[in-house]
Amino acid sequence: MKKSLVVSAVILSVSSILTRALGFGFRVFLSNKIGAEGMGLYQLSFSLYMIFLALCSSGISISVTKLISEHIAKHGKSGVSFIVRKAVFLTALIGSVLGAVMFFASGSLSLLILQDARTELSIKILSPTLPFVAISACLNGYFYAMRKISRPAVTQIIEQISKIALVAVFLAFTAPGNVELACAVTVIGLGLGEIICCVLIGLGYLLEKIRAPDKLETPPRDVTRRLLGVSIPISAGSAATSCFRMLENVLIVSKLKEYGSSHSAATGTYGILKGMVLPLLLFPSSLISAFVTTLVPEIAHANAGGDTQRSAKLISRVLQITTVLSVFIVAVFLSFSYELGTLIYHNDEVGIMLGMLSIICPFIYLEMVVVGLLHALGQQVSSLKYNLIDSALRIVLIILLIPRFGVNSFLWVMIASNLFTSLLNLRRLLKVAPVIFNVMDWFIKPSLAALGAGMLARFFYKNALHHLIPLPFAVAAGVLAAACLYFFAAFLFMRKTIITT
């Protein structure tokens, strides 16, 4: 059992890294094709889409996995297909109804909520994909419950590749300069990618049922009620969070206009921040999750079995890995923010924002990991509560600060927000788990090592590499030098801690 859990987690981690890398590469390609304003429109359209997506699919994968796992534990595999059919019918129905609402209300949604009529076409195009995404989530839940992780993992990679290829082809035939059309063409490619994913995962399920038919003896009882009982709270929480995020996105553009920016400039600034800088900041999180994901199932298992000592040891290892890696990432972003912005996006503003926001990387990554650990310990309500409070506070600060101080004030809001939620979630984790956060060995010593490594690597880059080799190779060599210096210094600082843990 332990071996299969670790193998499954490793497959998911590798898949996560590949899909995140493909997704990040796609964003870089897209930003260079449609520009900052186009990225702003794209992000606005997607922020609305994410609310509908949360309502019809965010909780269904977990609920299907939970129901099937419980059913197999009690009754064996007979009757699993009945649960899947019920779930597919239910999600397809909900997705279709929400898709119809989104399609026919697209005009009002674009004008009254997103406050940009240019998003209407993209909303219309995205609306028919909702039932396909919901069905995919449902079937993914089935494969997770059956411990056949490779099926959804491979499908997600194919989905990403098909999206990138389709969008690239469509944009090649789109006349430059029309931001609305470029955004619409982009979401057509993304929507087709979602449909391809659904077809592939559906074919995988049908082929499995042909090879191994499900001999139903007695249909499971109360399937619909139990599915909704699990999925509704998760979907409601996810939808509420998405609503806050969408409101935040709309307010950023609106308040930048009050500050004095034109609508086009405000949308472009928003596109740089949410469509370029944040994806670059979040990209390394897939590398961290590759290390910690393999331990989360073990923590849940140890906690369920009452083995608090083992659970505490595993949680300590996860926290240590996260902080040690995240402070190194800060050193890289701080040392090479301008070069990375220029090299990846050909945009100076990206480098400026990246340098400023990089200091919150440890808290962003720590929050992501701690929330996962809280879920493993059955503490979902606490993390959701903190997230909703934080979202409300962010909106109040955006309304008060951006009209007076511009986009820089929102960068400070983001810093304060991530400090607030990460520390609250960490406090909750330390309260429910017998773990002591070793500030000196897990944070202060790595931070000192990262500071020294970043400064030396920057000096080496400016005085040698920058003048000798092209920019991409110089930046890569600088990052490699920082990594070597940092991990050597970190090992010297923390060798006793590493050995004992």
TIDREN-243180 format. One line per 10 residues: number of its first residue (from 1); their letters; for each residue x, y, z of C-alpha. Coordinates in nm, 3 decimals, m for minus. Layout:
NUM> A> X:Y:Z  ...;
END
This chain:
1> MKKSLVVSAV> 0.000:0.000:0.000  0.275:0.246:0.099  0.469:0.171:m0.219  0.165:0.230:m0.442  0.090:0.561:m0.270  0.446:0.684:m0.320  0.451:0.572:m0.685  0.118:0.747:m0.746  0.242:1.065:m0.580  0.565:1.061:m0.782;
11> ILSVSSILTR> 0.366:1.022:m1.107  0.144:1.315:m1.007  0.448:1.524:m0.915  0.624:1.460:m1.247  0.300:1.529:m1.432  0.254:1.851:m1.233  0.602:1.972:m1.322  0.554:1.894:m1.692  0.209:2.053:m1.714  0.325:2.359:m1.516;
21> ALGFGFRVFL> 0.629:2.396:m1.743  0.412:2.366:m2.053  0.159:2.609:m1.909  0.427:2.861:m1.821  0.584:2.831:m2.165  0.239:2.886:m2.314  0.192:3.206:m2.112  0.529:3.339:m2.226  0.438:3.263:m2.588  0.093:3.418:m2.543;
31> SNKIGAEGMG> 0.221:3.736:m2.378  0.466:3.789:m2.664  0.187:3.734:m2.918  m0.103:3.934:m2.775  0.080:4.181:m2.549  0.007:4.310:m2.199  m0.342:4.440:m2.282  m0.436:4.111:m2.447  m0.315:3.923:m2.138  m0.530:4.153:m1.926;
41> LYQLSFSLYM> m0.843:4.071:m2.128  m0.756:3.702:m2.119  m0.714:3.708:m1.739  m1.041:3.900:m1.690  m1.237:3.652:m1.902  m1.083:3.358:m1.720  m1.151:3.505:m1.376  m1.524:3.490:m1.454  m1.493:3.147:m1.615  m1.324:3.014:m1.299;
51> IFLALCSSGI> m1.635:3.089:m1.092  m1.857:2.875:m1.316  m1.583:2.613:m1.333  m1.563:2.598:m0.954  m1.940:2.550:m0.925  m1.957:2.257:m1.165  m1.626:2.074:m1.119  m1.405:2.175:m0.825  m1.562:1.937:m0.574  m1.671:1.651:m0.798;
61> SISVTKLISE> m1.330:1.486:m0.842  m1.279:1.461:m0.465  m1.636:1.340:m0.403  m1.613:1.067:m0.671  m1.278:0.950:m0.536  m1.414:0.942:m0.181  m1.735:0.756:m0.269  m1.566:0.496:m0.489  m1.289:0.435:m0.233  m1.545:0.385:0.045;
71> HIAKHGKSGV> m1.757:0.161:m0.176  m1.461:m0.061:m0.273  m1.353:m0.091:0.091  m1.701:m0.212:0.194  m1.841:m0.392:m0.111  m1.558:m0.448:m0.360  m1.550:m0.318:m0.717  m1.899:m0.434:m0.810  m2.121:m0.128:m0.846  m1.845:0.124:m0.914;
81> SFIVRKAVFL> m1.972:0.185:m1.270  m2.312:0.279:m1.128  m2.149:0.551:m0.916  m1.953:0.680:m1.215  m2.262:0.691:m1.440  m2.457:0.882:m1.174  m2.171:1.125:m1.126  m2.120:1.182:m1.501  m2.491:1.245:m1.555  m2.507:1.484:m1.261;
91> TALIGSVLGA> m2.197:1.681:m1.358  m2.293:1.696:m1.726  m2.635:1.833:m1.629  m2.493:2.095:m1.391  m2.221:2.191:m1.640  m2.473:2.227:m1.923  m2.707:2.447:m1.717  m2.422:2.670:m1.600  m2.282:2.683:m1.953  m2.619:2.800:m2.086;
101> VMFFASGSLS> m2.641:3.067:m1.816  m2.289:3.184:m1.895  m2.359:3.195:m2.271  m2.690:3.384:m2.263  m2.578:3.622:m1.988  m2.239:3.691:m2.146  m2.333:4.045:m2.251  m2.447:4.146:m1.905  m2.156:3.967:m1.738  m1.899:4.143:m1.956;
111> LLILQDARTE> m2.049:4.490:m1.909  m2.179:4.486:m1.552  m1.926:4.259:m1.381  m1.604:4.262:m1.585  m1.674:4.618:m1.707  m1.519:4.548:m2.046  m1.745:4.465:m2.342  m1.448:4.314:m2.526  m1.465:4.007:m2.299  m1.816:3.908:m2.418;
121> LSIKILSPTL> m1.698:3.702:m2.716  m1.445:3.510:m2.505  m1.711:3.434:m2.243  m1.947:3.298:m2.509  m1.672:3.075:m2.650  m1.574:2.937:m2.307  m1.931:2.858:m2.193  m1.982:2.531:m2.392  m1.667:2.379:m2.237  m1.814:2.362:m1.885;
131> PFVAISACLN> m1.983:2.018:m1.914  m1.668:1.871:m2.073  m1.446:1.998:m1.791  m1.694:1.868:m1.533  m1.705:1.521:m1.691  m1.324:1.512:m1.708  m1.304:1.597:m1.336  m1.553:1.321:m1.259  m1.358:1.055:m1.454  m1.030:1.174:m1.306;
141> GYFYAMRKIS> m1.180:1.111:m0.963  m1.259:0.755:m1.071  m0.903:0.687:m1.185  m0.760:0.836:m0.864  m0.983:0.608:m0.658  m0.876:0.304:m0.864  m0.507:0.404:m0.816  m0.458:0.439:m1.193  m0.289:0.776:m1.173  m0.107:0.751:m1.505;
151> RPAVTQIIEQ> m0.432:0.787:m1.707  m0.526:1.140:m1.593  m0.158:1.240:m1.572  m0.088:1.153:m1.936  m0.418:1.306:m2.045  m0.333:1.637:m1.877  0.001:1.653:m2.057  m0.164:1.579:m2.393  m0.427:1.844:m2.312  m0.160:2.108:m2.249;
161> ISKIALVAVF> 0.028:2.024:m2.568  m0.291:2.032:m2.777  m0.394:2.368:m2.628  m0.057:2.524:m2.707  m0.054:2.385:m3.062  m0.411:2.495:m3.137  m0.365:2.847:m2.998  m0.036:2.887:m3.189  m0.202:2.785:m3.517  m0.506:3.009:m3.463;
171> LAFTAPGNVE> m0.298:3.313:m3.367  m0.080:3.265:m3.674  m0.387:3.340:m3.889  m0.508:3.632:m3.675  m0.431:3.986:m3.783  m0.216:4.168:m3.524  m0.355:4.465:m3.334  m0.708:4.334:m3.267  m0.685:4.252:m2.895  m1.046:4.131:m2.863;
181> LACAVTVIGL> m1.012:3.889:m3.154  m0.673:3.762:m3.033  m0.821:3.687:m2.691  m1.121:3.511:m2.847  m0.898:3.301:m3.073  m0.689:3.204:m2.770  m0.987:3.077:m2.572  m1.111:2.881:m2.876  m0.785:2.685:m2.866  m0.812:2.638:m2.491;
191> GLGEIICCVL> m1.174:2.524:m2.517  m1.090:2.268:m2.786  m0.810:2.143:m2.562  m1.060:2.083:m2.280  m1.287:1.889:m2.518  m0.994:1.677:m2.639  m0.905:1.602:m2.276  m1.262:1.492:m2.200  m1.275:1.267:m2.507  m0.942:1.103:m2.420;
201> IGLGYLLEKI> m1.024:1.038:m2.055  m1.372:0.914:m2.160  m1.225:0.670:m2.412  m0.983:0.547:m2.147  m1.272:0.475:m1.912  m1.483:0.302:m2.181  m1.193:0.079:m2.289  m1.137:m0.022:m1.929  m1.504:m0.115:m1.888  m1.494:m0.320:m2.210;
211> RAPDKLETPP> m1.193:m0.514:m2.086  m1.329:m0.562:m1.735  m1.710:m0.528:m1.723  m1.864:m0.431:m1.390  m2.103:m0.704:m1.275  m2.354:m0.503:m1.077  m2.530:m0.699:m0.805  m2.702:m0.434:m0.592  m2.690:m0.065:m0.692  m2.527:0.154:m0.426;
221> RDVTRRLLGV> m2.779:0.362:m0.231  m2.806:0.741:m0.204  m2.531:0.803:m0.459  m2.660:1.144:m0.571  m2.712:1.267:m0.216  m2.367:1.152:m0.107  m2.199:1.301:m0.415  m2.362:1.637:m0.355  m2.296:1.617:0.019  m1.921:1.607:m0.043;
231> SIPISAGSAA> m1.893:1.823:m0.354  m2.126:2.114:m0.266  m1.922:2.250:0.033  m1.597:2.224:m0.166  m1.748:2.381:m0.477  m1.915:2.657:m0.275  m1.590:2.746:m0.101  m1.396:2.739:m0.427  m1.661:2.949:m0.604  m1.660:3.205:m0.321;
241> TSCFRMLENV> m1.282:3.235:m0.347  m1.307:3.270:m0.727  m1.570:3.543:m0.686  m1.340:3.741:m0.460  m1.052:3.697:m0.705  m1.267:3.812:m0.998  m1.387:4.116:m0.802  m1.026:4.192:m0.713  m0.921:4.171:m1.078  m1.201:4.403:m1.193;
251> LIVSKLKEYG> m1.124:4.651:m0.917  m0.754:4.663:m1.004  m0.835:4.784:m1.356  m1.110:5.018:m1.234  m0.899:5.178:m0.960  m0.597:5.215:m1.188  m0.823:5.422:m1.414  m0.917:5.637:m1.114  m0.544:5.681:m1.046  m0.512:5.834:m1.393;
261> SSHSAATGTY> m0.439:5.548:m1.633  m0.631:5.503:m1.955  m0.846:5.190:m1.987  m0.594:5.035:m2.225  m0.298:5.114:m1.996  m0.482:4.990:m1.685  m0.571:4.662:m1.857  m0.211:4.628:m1.974  m0.069:4.685:m1.624  m0.312:4.428:m1.484;
271> GILKGMVLPL> m0.209:4.186:m1.760  0.160:4.228:m1.673  0.096:4.165:m1.304  m0.151:3.875:m1.317  m0.062:3.728:m1.656  0.319:3.755:m1.649  0.472:3.828:m1.308  0.259:3.598:m1.090  0.291:3.292:m1.319  0.670:3.341:m1.312;
281> LLFPSSLISA> 0.666:3.365:m0.931  0.447:3.057:m0.898  0.629:2.842:m1.153  0.893:2.710:m0.905  0.613:2.589:m0.675  0.580:2.282:m0.899  0.939:2.193:m0.812  0.863:2.221:m0.440  0.543:2.019:m0.471  0.744:1.742:m0.639;
291> FVTTLVPEIA> 0.931:1.699:m0.310  0.641:1.735:m0.069  0.356:1.561:m0.253  0.509:1.219:m0.192  0.489:1.279:0.185  0.135:1.417:0.215  m0.044:1.077:0.173  0.190:0.931:0.434  0.101:1.212:0.674  m0.272:1.148:0.626;
301> HANAGGDTQR> m0.217:0.775:0.678  m0.005:0.823:0.991  m0.253:1.073:1.135  m0.548:0.842:1.070  m0.362:0.556:1.240  m0.283:0.763:1.548  0.092:0.764:1.484  0.143:1.128:1.584  0.521:1.093:1.616  0.564:0.982:1.256;
311> SAKLISRVLQ> 0.314:1.242:1.136  0.505:1.518:1.316  0.837:1.400:1.171  0.700:1.399:0.816  0.542:1.744:0.858  0.874:1.878:0.988  1.054:1.740:0.682  0.798:1.898:0.446  0.828:2.239:0.613  1.207:2.224:0.610;
321> ITTVLSVFIV> 1.226:2.131:0.241  0.980:2.409:0.153  1.162:2.688:0.337  1.511:2.579:0.227  1.409:2.572:m0.140  1.192:2.884:m0.130  1.457:3.117:0.011  1.691:3.009:m0.269  1.423:3.099:m0.523  1.398:3.444:m0.362;
331> AVFLSFSYEL> 1.774:3.487:m0.406  1.747:3.401:m0.777  1.452:3.634:m0.840  1.611:3.921:m0.647  1.951:3.880:m0.814  1.825:3.843:m1.171  1.476:4.001:m1.172  1.550:4.255:m1.445  1.729:4.000:m1.665  1.452:3.742:m1.626;
341> GTLIYHNDEV> 1.183:3.998:m1.714  1.375:4.106:m2.023  1.477:3.757:m2.127  1.138:3.587:m2.086  0.885:3.862:m2.156  1.094:4.138:m2.320  0.935:4.378:m2.071  1.115:4.600:m1.816  0.805:4.635:m1.595  0.800:4.260:m1.535;
351> GIMLGMLSII> 1.149:4.277:m1.388  1.059:4.566:m1.157  0.747:4.394:m1.021  0.925:4.060:m1.000  1.204:4.206:m0.789  0.957:4.365:m0.550  0.726:4.064:m0.512  1.002:3.801:m0.492  1.039:3.858:m0.117  0.701:3.693:m0.058;
361> CPFIYLEMVV> 0.794:3.368:m0.238  0.871:3.178:0.085  0.531:3.276:0.223  0.345:3.190:m0.099  0.506:2.847:m0.120  0.477:2.787:0.254  0.106:2.868:0.244  0.048:2.628:m0.046  0.225:2.348:0.139  0.071:2.421:0.479;
371> VGLLHALGQQ> m0.282:2.427:0.331  m0.212:2.085:0.176  m0.095:1.956:0.515  m0.404:2.097:0.686  m0.622:1.915:0.433  m0.433:1.593:0.509  m0.512:1.651:0.877  m0.882:1.726:0.812  m0.855:2.103:0.872  m1.009:2.231:0.546;
381> VSSLKYNLID> m1.252:2.472:0.713  m0.978:2.673:0.883  m0.779:2.736:0.564  m1.098:2.831:0.376  m1.195:3.076:0.652  m0.854:3.244:0.644  m0.866:3.268:0.266  m1.208:3.434:0.262  m1.107:3.686:0.532  m0.791:3.766:0.339;
391> SALRIVLIIL> m0.984:3.813:0.013  m1.223:4.059:0.177  m0.934:4.257:0.327  m0.753:4.270:m0.009  m1.061:4.416:m0.178  m1.097:4.687:0.089  m0.728:4.781:0.056  m0.749:4.789:m0.324  m1.043:5.032:m0.307  m0.862:5.255:m0.058;
401> LIPRFGVNSF> m0.503:5.250:m0.186  m0.479:5.206:m0.564  m0.664:5.531:m0.655  m0.412:5.722:m0.440  m0.084:5.534:m0.494  m0.125:5.328:m0.813  m0.016:4.973:m0.887  0.276:4.981:m0.640  0.026:4.994:m0.353  m0.128:4.669:m0.476;
411> LWVMIASNLF> 0.214:4.506:m0.472  0.237:4.595:m0.102  m0.116:4.464:m0.050  m0.006:4.132:m0.201  0.298:4.117:0.027  0.087:4.189:0.338  m0.182:3.945:0.224  0.053:3.653:0.175  0.222:3.720:0.509  m0.119:3.726:0.677;
421> TSLLNLRRLL> m0.258:3.402:0.534  0.065:3.201:0.544  0.127:3.285:0.909  m0.236:3.215:1.007  m0.231:2.877:0.831  0.108:2.792:0.983  m0.021:2.888:1.327  m0.318:2.654:1.278  m0.091:2.371:1.164  0.138:2.409:1.465;
431> KVAPVIFNVM> m0.170:2.407:1.688  m0.317:2.080:1.554  0.013:1.896:1.491  0.290:1.834:1.748  0.551:2.022:1.544  0.791:2.301:1.642  0.886:2.534:1.357  1.266:2.564:1.375  1.300:2.930:1.273  1.679:2.939:1.305;
441> DWFIKPSLAA> 1.763:2.626:1.105  1.474:2.633:0.858  1.454:3.005:0.782  1.723:3.234:0.923  2.028:3.023:0.833  1.900:2.942:0.481  1.817:3.313:0.433  2.171:3.415:0.524  2.311:3.149:0.290  2.076:3.267:0.012;
451> LGAGMLARFF> 2.173:3.632:0.065  2.543:3.554:0.038  2.499:3.322:m0.261  2.280:3.573:m0.445  2.524:3.862:m0.390  2.826:3.658:m0.503  2.641:3.522:m0.807  2.528:3.875:m0.900  2.886:4.005:m0.868  3.013:3.715:m1.082;
461> YKNALHHLIP> 2.743:3.785:m1.342  2.799:4.162:m1.363  3.179:4.152:m1.370  3.245:3.843:m1.581  2.954:3.656:m1.739  2.765:3.962:m1.862  3.058:4.072:m2.081  3.166:3.731:m2.210  2.860:3.532:m2.319  2.505:3.602:m2.450;
471> LPFAVAAGVL> 2.236:3.701:m2.199  2.050:3.363:m2.178  2.370:3.169:m2.107  2.498:3.437:m1.869  2.177:3.429:m1.662  2.174:3.048:m1.661  2.537:3.040:m1.544  2.460:3.298:m1.277  2.166:3.096:m1.145  2.377:2.779:m1.145;
481> AAACLYFFAA> 2.653:2.958:m0.953  2.397:3.082:m0.699  2.261:2.728:m0.659  2.605:2.576:m0.600  2.702:2.845:m0.348  2.368:2.834:m0.169  2.333:2.460:m0.123  2.697:2.428:m0.015  2.647:2.704:0.245  2.310:2.563:0.351;
491> FLFMRKTIIT> 2.463:2.220:0.403  2.740:2.367:0.621  2.487:2.566:0.825  2.233:2.285:0.867  2.424:1.956:0.837  2.332:1.857:1.193  1.964:1.927:1.132  1.967:1.737:0.801  2.133:1.434:0.962  1.898:1.423:1.262;
501> T> 1.579:1.461:1.056;
END
